[in-house]
Amino acid sequence: MTKLGPLALTVCSSAFIKLGRAQAAACGYPDLPIAVVPHPFSARSREQVRELAAQCANDIAKLVANLDNSEPSGTRAAIATRTALFEVDDDLQAINAFIMQQRWGDGLPVVPPTGERVAAMLRGSPRKADEVIARIAPGFGAASIERIAINAVMAGCEPAHLPVLIAATAAVCERPFNLQGVQTTTDPVAVWLIVNGPIAQQLNMNSGANCLGQGNWANATLGRALRLILQNIGGALPGDMDRATQGQPGKISFCCAENEAENPWQALHVERGYQPAQSTVTVVGAEGTMNMHSYGKNADDILRVFADTMMHGPSNEYVHGGEPWIVLSPEHAEILHDAGYSKADVQQKLWEWSKMQAGRMTPEDMGRAQASRTAAYGPINADTLLTIAHTPQDIAIIVAGGAGAHTVYIPCFGNTRSVTRAIE
């Protein structure tokens, strides 16, 4: 009798072949067979989809029949935790050209990660250079302290920024964040960093005017460094394992601090169980930003128009029950607080007033909601009122920004939940 080992193959659409091959190679299976379904699906009829599914099932059966139980022909390139040295001409343009040729950059000039600069960056943390914090999907590269430091140097960070990046790297790899989905989806999701606690002031981070924009060293370089970590250690190269249809500017850098001084309620990290004197970083799978400009003076009027903005048919959050984020301006937060509303009151009203009829979706998207949320709702039809999140508490709220009657709605990817980690 022959004892068969585990058999494996990949099933993907034709648009994701590069992702499938790249991830298989990164995991040590460069020859893993792939069953391919022609892309796209959205323009095909149900009968055509059935035919494609039947053909794919036949392909899978043929591939399985030819599989053997041998060991993978490759080895995981991600196992090593120390990095190699390269000799490059001592010219900034030549160095950047080499880095872009290796696909280590983000399209902007980088700071050359020389041995001296990396050593200086490592002094920002007492942890050992070869300590591995996590393995980063989808390539599952080993995120050692040294590798995090290298990307921090390239992004322009200072040594004092390193503990934030270490905590953020660990946070994105926690299961609720669903980094595999965030890194490989066609959705324009970016990782948004929110920093709370004393370290935000120590690093001179911007939590006020233009906090989501340009002009602050820590905000810009921290967000950029995490993106380079996700790309260079996680292997999510654009067009390969990163399959975003358009992407978004936040994929270069997306980072701010909460304006705790002007927050009339508990700060985000305190709300999540940390002490006010602790420093934390929160990672969010964010789709983008939507400005909500209202000079309303009545709290309910303001929340009503905010809820109207959140309600939209082509939304992952209504399909799955998401985690939408609201960045309240200090002015709007003051109006709501003066009306006697707690943060929980605001969440409850937004949750109730943003309920949307499933019929506002396309029939195909309503089918996705039926597949995802029938267990919670029972049968879903066009008249079913879907909530944007499973519970009111899933609508996350921070206060940030400067003067002005502007609040920002940040929809999430849907299949992700934010994670908060302490900064050591």
Backbone torsions as a table, in degrees:
resi	resn	phi	psi	omega
1	MET	NA	134.5	178.3
2	THR	-94.1	128.2	178.2
3	LYS	-89.8	118.1	-178.6
4	LEU	-89.3	136.2	174.7
5	GLY	-84.4	-175.5	179.7
6	PRO	-65.3	138.1	178.6
7	LEU	-107.5	140.8	-175.7
8	ALA	-143.3	147.5	170.7
9	LEU	-155.6	169.0	179.6
10	THR	-111.2	140.0	173.3
11	VAL	-118.4	123.2	179.4
12	CYS	-154.3	166.9	175.5
13	SER	-80.5	165.3	-175.9
14	SER	-61.9	-26.8	179.4
15	ALA	-73.1	-13.5	-175.4
16	PHE	-113.8	16.1	179.8
17	ILE	-61.4	-43.7	-179.5
18	LYS	-60.8	-40.8	176.9
19	LEU	-61.2	-48.1	-178.0
20	GLY	-59.4	-45.6	-178.8
21	ARG	-68.7	-41.5	-178.6
22	ALA	-65.4	-42.3	-179.2
23	GLN	-70.4	-38.5	178.0
24	ALA	-62.4	-42.9	179.6
25	ALA	-65.0	-40.9	-179.9
26	ALA	-63.0	-29.6	-178.8
27	CYS	-93.1	6.5	175.5
28	GLY	92.3	13.8	-179.9
29	TYR	-125.7	64.7	-175.8
30	PRO	-63.5	-22.3	-177.8
31	ASP	-102.1	15.4	-179.9
32	LEU	-59.3	126.2	-178.9
33	PRO	-69.1	150.7	-177.5
34	ILE	-126.4	128.3	170.8
35	ALA	-94.6	124.3	-170.2
36	VAL	-109.7	132.8	174.2
37	VAL	-108.2	129.5	-178.5
38	PRO	-60.7	135.9	178.5
39	HIS	-102.7	148.9	0.4
40	PRO	-93.0	173.3	177.9
41	PHE	-100.6	-28.6	-168.0
42	SER	-63.0	-26.3	-177.8
43	ALA	-93.1	3.4	-175.4
44	ARG	-100.1	151.5	177.6
45	SER	-77.4	166.2	178.4
46	ARG	-60.3	-38.4	-179.6
47	GLU	-65.0	-40.1	177.6
48	GLN	-65.1	-39.1	178.4
49	VAL	-64.1	-40.7	177.5
50	ARG	-60.1	-42.6	-180.0
51	GLU	-63.9	-42.0	178.3
52	LEU	-64.0	-40.6	179.7
53	ALA	-64.0	-40.9	179.5
54	ALA	-64.5	-42.6	178.7
55	GLN	-64.1	-40.2	178.9
56	CYS	-64.1	-40.4	178.1
57	ALA	-60.7	-39.5	177.7
58	ASN	-65.3	-41.4	179.2
59	ASP	-62.9	-41.5	179.0
60	ILE	-61.5	-44.2	-179.3
61	ALA	-60.8	-41.0	179.6
62	LYS	-66.8	-41.6	-179.8
63	LEU	-65.5	-43.0	179.3
64	VAL	-61.7	-38.8	-178.8
65	ALA	-63.3	-26.4	-177.8
66	ASN	-99.2	0.0	179.6
67	LEU	-74.4	151.1	170.8
68	ASP	-121.1	176.8	-176.4
69	ASN	-105.3	29.0	-179.8
70	SER	-75.3	163.7	177.6
71	GLU	-68.5	155.9	178.4
72	PRO	-59.6	143.3	-176.3
73	SER	-76.6	-15.1	-180.0
74	GLY	-113.5	171.4	174.3
75	THR	-120.2	152.5	-176.6
76	ARG	-69.2	114.0	178.2
77	ALA	-65.5	-16.4	-175.0
78	ALA	-80.8	-5.8	-173.0
79	ILE	-66.4	-40.2	-178.0
80	ALA	-63.0	143.9	-179.9
81	THR	-113.2	-17.5	176.5
82	ARG	-95.3	158.2	-171.7
83	THR	-109.4	160.7	-179.8
84	ALA	-90.7	158.6	175.9
85	LEU	-104.6	143.0	178.2
86	PHE	-125.4	142.2	175.7
87	GLU	-99.2	124.3	-178.0
88	VAL	-133.4	149.0	177.0
89	ASP	-53.1	139.5	-177.7
90	ASP	-77.1	67.6	-179.5
91	ASP	-144.6	125.7	-173.3
92	LEU	-58.1	-41.7	-179.7
93	GLN	-65.1	-40.9	179.4
94	ALA	-66.6	-39.9	179.1
95	ILE	-63.4	-44.9	179.8
96	ASN	-66.9	-35.5	177.0
97	ALA	-63.9	-40.6	178.6
98	PHE	-64.4	-44.0	-179.1
99	ILE	-63.7	-41.5	178.7
100	MET	-69.3	-34.2	177.1
101	GLN	-62.8	-35.6	177.8
102	GLN	-80.5	-5.5	-178.8
103	ARG	64.6	39.7	177.4
104	TRP	-99.6	-7.7	-175.4
105	GLY	-102.3	-177.8	179.2
106	ASP	-118.1	12.8	-179.8
107	GLY	99.6	-15.3	176.1
108	LEU	-103.6	155.7	176.2
109	PRO	-57.9	143.5	-179.9
110	VAL	-117.5	161.7	173.3
111	VAL	-82.3	124.7	-179.0
112	PRO	-58.6	126.0	-178.4
113	PRO	-84.4	70.9	178.3
114	THR	-69.2	163.2	178.9
115	GLY	-57.1	-39.4	-179.5
116	GLU	-65.9	-43.4	-178.9
117	ARG	-66.7	-40.9	179.2
118	VAL	-65.1	-41.0	178.1
119	ALA	-61.4	-40.3	177.7
120	ALA	-65.7	-39.5	178.3
121	MET	-63.5	-40.7	-178.3
122	LEU	-62.9	-23.1	177.7
123	ARG	-70.5	-7.7	176.1
124	GLY	-76.4	-7.5	178.8
125	SER	-142.3	142.5	178.0
126	PRO	-78.7	-2.8	-174.7
127	ARG	-76.3	153.0	-177.1
128	LYS	-70.7	145.2	-174.9
129	ALA	-60.7	-34.5	-176.1
130	ASP	-92.5	6.4	176.8
131	GLU	-69.1	130.2	-179.1
132	VAL	-95.8	122.3	-179.4
133	ILE	-80.7	-41.4	-176.9
134	ALA	-169.5	172.4	170.1
135	ARG	-111.0	129.3	-167.6
136	ILE	-98.9	119.4	175.7
137	ALA	-68.5	154.3	5.1
138	PRO	-90.6	-11.0	-179.4
139	GLY	-88.2	-12.5	177.1
140	PHE	58.5	39.3	173.1
141	GLY	-68.7	151.3	-177.7
142	ALA	-79.9	115.8	179.7
143	ALA	-87.1	82.7	175.2
144	SER	-79.2	163.0	177.4
145	ILE	-59.1	-40.0	179.6
146	GLU	-62.7	-44.1	-179.6
147	ARG	-66.4	-38.1	175.4
148	ILE	-61.7	-42.1	-179.1
149	ALA	-64.3	-39.3	179.1
150	ILE	-59.7	-46.6	179.6
151	ASN	-68.4	-32.2	176.1
152	ALA	-63.8	-41.2	177.3
153	VAL	-61.9	-48.1	-177.7
154	MET	-59.4	-34.7	-178.1
155	ALA	-78.0	-12.7	-179.1
156	GLY	95.5	14.8	-179.2
157	CYS	-69.7	163.5	171.4
158	GLU	-102.9	159.3	179.9
159	PRO	-54.1	-34.0	-179.9
160	ALA	-65.6	-16.9	179.2
161	HIS	-80.6	-18.9	-171.0
162	LEU	-58.2	-43.6	179.8
163	PRO	-59.0	-32.9	177.5
164	VAL	-64.7	-43.5	-178.7
165	LEU	-67.6	-36.3	178.1
166	ILE	-62.8	-46.1	179.0
167	ALA	-65.1	-40.3	-179.8
168	ALA	-66.0	-39.0	178.3
169	THR	-62.7	-43.3	176.9
170	ALA	-64.1	-38.4	-176.6
171	ALA	-65.7	-43.8	-177.2
172	VAL	-66.8	-19.8	-178.8
173	CYS	-90.7	-0.2	175.3
174	GLU	-73.3	145.6	-171.9
175	ARG	-55.0	-43.7	-177.3
176	PRO	-60.0	-24.8	-178.1
177	PHE	-72.2	-26.0	177.6
178	ASN	59.8	57.0	-176.9
179	LEU	-62.9	-33.1	176.9
180	GLN	-56.2	-46.1	179.1
181	GLY	-69.6	-42.8	-178.5
182	VAL	-61.9	-40.0	-175.3
183	GLN	-76.8	-27.1	-170.1
184	THR	-112.5	-5.4	-174.5
185	THR	-70.1	159.0	170.7
186	THR	-78.2	-12.2	178.9
187	ASP	-65.0	150.6	-179.8
188	PRO	-83.6	42.5	-173.8
189	VAL	-76.8	139.2	175.5
190	ALA	-125.6	159.5	177.4
191	VAL	-93.7	119.5	-179.7
192	TRP	-101.6	130.2	178.1
193	LEU	-102.3	131.4	174.1
194	ILE	-120.5	121.8	-177.7
195	VAL	-106.5	133.1	178.1
196	ASN	-125.5	159.6	173.6
197	GLY	93.1	-176.9	-173.5
198	PRO	-58.4	-28.8	-176.0
199	ILE	-64.0	-26.6	179.1
200	ALA	-60.9	-41.2	177.2
201	GLN	-74.9	-36.8	179.3
202	GLN	-60.9	-34.4	-180.0
203	LEU	-92.5	3.4	-178.4
204	ASN	56.3	40.8	179.2
205	MET	-72.7	154.8	-179.7
206	ASN	-93.9	120.9	173.6
207	SER	-117.7	0.1	-174.9
208	GLY	-107.7	-133.1	-175.1
209	ALA	-57.1	129.9	177.8
210	ASN	63.5	30.9	-174.8
211	CYS	-64.8	-23.6	176.7
212	LEU	-96.6	6.2	-177.8
213	GLY	-109.3	-156.0	-175.3
214	GLN	-86.6	171.7	168.0
215	GLY	107.5	-9.2	-179.7
216	ASN	-118.0	126.5	-174.5
217	TRP	-60.0	-51.6	-175.9
218	ALA	-65.5	-46.8	-179.9
219	ASN	-55.8	-49.6	-173.9
220	ALA	-68.3	-45.2	-174.4
221	THR	-77.1	-32.4	176.9
222	LEU	-64.6	-47.6	178.2
223	GLY	-61.2	-41.2	-179.8
224	ARG	-66.8	-41.7	-178.4
225	ALA	-62.4	-41.6	179.0
226	LEU	-63.8	-39.0	177.4
227	ARG	-61.2	-42.7	178.7
228	LEU	-64.4	-37.0	176.2
229	ILE	-61.9	-46.5	-179.5
230	LEU	-62.9	-35.7	-178.7
231	GLN	-78.4	-50.6	-170.2
232	ASN	-82.5	-33.5	177.2
233	ILE	-92.8	-40.5	-179.6
234	GLY	-80.4	-15.4	176.7
235	GLY	79.9	12.4	-176.6
236	ALA	-84.7	73.5	178.6
237	LEU	-80.8	137.7	-179.7
238	PRO	-56.2	130.4	179.1
239	GLY	86.8	-17.0	177.1
240	ASP	-101.7	-92.5	177.8
241	MET	-87.4	-21.3	171.0
242	ASP	-88.2	108.4	-171.3
243	ARG	-106.4	22.6	-178.1
244	ALA	-55.2	132.5	-179.5
245	THR	-63.8	-50.9	175.4
246	GLN	-119.5	-29.4	-172.2
247	GLY	73.7	-164.3	178.4
248	GLN	-161.9	158.1	-179.5
249	PRO	-58.5	-28.1	179.0
250	GLY	-63.4	-12.9	177.5
251	LYS	-74.9	-12.5	173.0
252	ILE	-85.0	-48.3	178.0
253	SER	-159.9	133.0	-178.1
254	PHE	-150.3	98.9	-172.3
255	CYS	-160.1	141.7	173.7
256	CYS	-158.0	172.2	170.0
257	ALA	-108.4	156.7	174.9
258	GLU	-80.5	142.4	178.2
259	ASN	-83.0	76.6	-175.1
260	GLU	-65.8	-30.2	-178.1
261	ALA	-64.5	-29.0	-178.5
262	GLU	-110.5	16.3	177.6
263	ASN	-91.9	116.2	-178.7
264	PRO	-76.1	-7.9	179.5
265	TRP	-114.5	-168.6	176.5
266	GLN	-67.6	143.2	173.4
267	ALA	-67.4	160.5	-175.4
268	LEU	-56.0	-45.6	-175.5
269	HIS	-70.2	-32.0	176.7
270	VAL	-68.7	-41.6	176.7
271	GLU	-58.5	-29.0	-177.7
272	ARG	-97.4	15.1	169.9
273	GLY	100.3	4.3	178.8
274	TYR	-95.0	160.6	177.3
275	GLN	-79.7	150.1	179.8
276	PRO	-55.4	-33.2	-177.4
277	ALA	-81.9	-5.3	175.5
278	GLN	-82.2	153.5	174.9
279	SER	-108.8	138.1	-177.9
280	THR	-138.3	162.2	168.7
281	VAL	-128.4	137.0	178.2
282	THR	-114.9	133.2	177.9
283	VAL	-107.8	134.9	-175.7
284	VAL	-130.2	135.8	174.0
285	GLY	-86.4	91.4	-169.1
286	ALA	-102.9	136.0	178.9
287	GLU	-83.7	-25.0	-177.4
288	GLY	156.8	-165.7	-178.1
289	THR	-126.5	143.3	175.1
290	MET	-129.2	116.3	179.9
291	ASN	-72.7	133.2	175.8
292	MET	-120.1	102.4	-173.4
293	HIS	-103.9	112.5	-178.6
294	SER	-143.2	129.6	173.7
295	TYR	-93.3	16.3	179.9
296	GLY	-57.9	144.7	178.9
297	LYS	-106.2	-18.1	-179.1
298	ASN	-92.5	130.0	-175.2
299	ALA	-59.5	-44.1	-178.3
300	ASP	-67.5	-36.7	176.7
301	ASP	-61.3	-43.4	-179.8
302	ILE	-62.8	-46.6	-178.6
303	LEU	-66.9	-32.5	178.3
304	ARG	-63.9	-45.4	-179.2
305	VAL	-72.1	-30.3	174.0
306	PHE	-63.4	-45.0	-179.9
307	ALA	-63.2	-37.5	176.9
308	ASP	-61.4	-37.8	179.4
309	THR	-68.1	-40.3	-179.1
310	MET	-66.1	-27.5	-174.8
311	MET	-81.7	109.8	176.5
312	HIS	-150.3	143.3	-172.0
313	GLY	-63.0	-51.6	-177.3
314	PRO	-81.6	67.4	-171.7
315	SER	-125.2	127.6	174.2
316	ASN	-63.6	-28.8	-174.9
317	GLU	-68.7	-36.1	176.7
318	TYR	-77.1	-27.6	177.0
319	VAL	-67.2	-44.5	-171.6
320	HIS	-110.2	-18.1	-167.3
321	GLY	80.9	97.7	-167.7
322	GLY	-103.6	-155.5	178.5
323	GLU	-137.4	73.9	-179.9
324	PRO	-68.8	149.5	-178.7
325	TRP	-117.8	141.4	175.9
326	ILE	-120.7	122.5	173.8
327	VAL	-101.6	93.9	-177.5
328	LEU	-73.3	134.0	170.8
329	SER	-70.2	152.9	177.6
330	PRO	-56.1	-34.3	-179.6
331	GLU	-65.8	-46.2	178.6
332	HIS	-67.4	-37.9	178.2
333	ALA	-61.7	-38.8	179.8
334	GLU	-65.6	-42.3	178.7
335	ILE	-61.0	-45.1	-178.5
336	LEU	-66.5	-42.0	179.8
337	HIS	-66.4	-42.3	179.9
338	ASP	-65.1	-24.4	176.1
339	ALA	-78.0	-0.9	178.0
340	GLY	91.5	10.3	-177.1
341	TYR	-86.4	131.9	168.1
342	SER	-82.1	171.0	175.6
343	LYS	-62.6	-37.3	178.2
344	ALA	-63.1	-36.2	177.0
345	ASP	-63.7	-43.0	179.3
346	VAL	-62.7	-45.2	178.9
347	GLN	-60.3	-42.9	-178.6
348	GLN	-62.6	-45.8	-178.7
349	LYS	-67.0	-42.4	178.1
350	LEU	-62.5	-39.2	-179.7
351	TRP	-65.4	-43.4	-179.8
352	GLU	-69.3	-45.7	-172.1
353	TRP	-80.5	-11.2	177.6
354	SER	-98.6	8.7	176.7
355	LYS	-61.6	138.0	-173.2
356	MET	-129.3	137.9	175.0
357	GLN	-64.2	133.0	-179.5
358	ALA	-60.2	-25.9	-179.8
359	GLY	-65.7	-13.2	175.7
360	ARG	-73.3	-14.6	174.8
361	MET	-82.7	163.8	168.4
362	THR	-68.4	156.8	178.5
363	PRO	-55.5	-36.4	-179.5
364	GLU	-67.8	-40.6	179.3
365	ASP	-71.6	-33.1	174.4
366	MET	-64.4	-33.1	175.4
367	GLY	-63.7	-36.9	175.9
368	ARG	-64.4	-41.5	178.2
369	ALA	-64.5	-38.4	177.7
370	GLN	-61.6	-41.2	179.8
371	ALA	-67.9	-32.7	-173.6
372	SER	-89.6	-33.8	-167.3
373	ARG	-123.1	7.1	180.0
374	THR	-62.5	-34.6	-179.5
375	ALA	-60.2	-33.3	-178.9
376	ALA	-87.3	-33.8	-172.7
377	TYR	-102.4	-20.7	-166.1
378	GLY	81.3	-164.3	-179.2
379	PRO	-55.9	131.5	-180.0
380	ILE	-108.6	126.0	175.6
381	ASN	-126.9	-174.8	-174.3
382	ALA	-61.1	-25.9	-177.9
383	ASP	-91.8	-5.5	-179.5
384	THR	-64.4	132.1	176.6
385	LEU	-89.3	112.7	179.6
386	LEU	-92.8	139.6	174.5
387	THR	-89.8	150.9	-179.1
388	ILE	-71.5	-22.2	-179.7
389	ALA	-142.0	161.0	-178.7
390	HIS	-64.1	-40.3	-178.9
391	THR	-136.1	160.4	175.9
392	PRO	-58.3	-33.3	-178.0
393	GLN	-68.3	-17.0	177.6
394	ASP	-75.9	-11.7	172.5
395	ILE	-82.9	109.1	-173.7
396	ALA	-90.3	139.3	-175.6
397	ILE	-132.4	129.3	167.8
398	ILE	-127.8	164.4	174.1
399	VAL	-111.3	124.6	179.5
400	ALA	-157.6	159.2	179.7
401	GLY	110.1	178.6	-179.2
402	GLY	-111.7	-148.1	-179.2
403	ALA	-68.9	145.3	178.6
404	GLY	128.9	147.2	-177.2
405	ALA	-89.3	57.0	-178.3
406	HIS	-123.8	127.5	172.3
407	THR	-122.0	150.5	-175.4
408	VAL	-114.4	129.4	171.2
409	TYR	-96.2	127.3	178.7
410	ILE	-121.1	98.1	177.1
411	PRO	-67.6	150.5	178.5
412	CYS	-103.1	172.3	-178.2
413	PHE	-63.7	-22.3	-178.7
414	GLY	98.8	-59.9	179.5
415	ASN	-89.9	50.6	178.7
416	THR	-155.4	153.5	173.6
417	ARG	-133.8	137.4	-178.5
418	SER	-64.3	154.6	179.4
419	VAL	-132.0	134.7	177.6
420	THR	-113.0	131.7	178.9
421	ARG	-129.3	145.3	175.3
422	ALA	-70.6	143.7	176.2
423	ILE	-95.4	120.2	-177.3
424	GLU	-85.3	NA	NA
